[in-house]
Amino acid sequence: MHNTKHQWLSTLCMCLIPLMTSAYAMTDMDDNPADIQTLIGKGKWTVVEVWASDCRMCQLSIQHIVNFKTAHPEVDIVGISVDGTQGKADAQTFIGEQHLTFPNLLSDKTEMDQYLFATAEKNFIGTPTFLFYDPEGKLLTVQAKALTEKELGGFIDSQGSQPEIAEPC
């Protein structure tokens, strides 16, 4: 009887452990737990690009968001690599090669799918994917495709919120 009770209690604990941990175990590139919610809002637009180091389209298009960040410092940019912990070295190499100076988090495809479903009721399709958060931190849209600098600014401008994003000269 005692052994059965012990087994039942062990099973119950194993089922509850996932509920007690963070729903999303993203980390920064130094392996510190990170929460995307702490990086969005704050009175500024935030654009999140989800990328993978082995994604050819990400490699070809990441410069658009780098240039956008340089031209529009009033917009926060965050990157999320879905290379997972096993691909951390590849993600770090990508960050260095692409000269990404904005914060980048480390996640994986399963976790990103769970995050998108919980926050936007959308499935993670692939990379690159862009998430646009308004200055209050509300997720407005998810775009699963490469975007140009003009498209990034155009979406924000179309929302009619400050700050205005000027077209590059």
Secondary structure by P-SEA (a helix, b strand, c coil): caaaaaaaaaaaaaaacccccccccccccccccccccccccccbbbbbbbbbcccaaaaacaaaaaaaaaacccbbbbbbbcccccaaaaaaaaaaaaccccbbbbbcaaaaaaaaaaccccccccccbbbbbcccccccccccccccaaaaaaaaaaacccccccccc
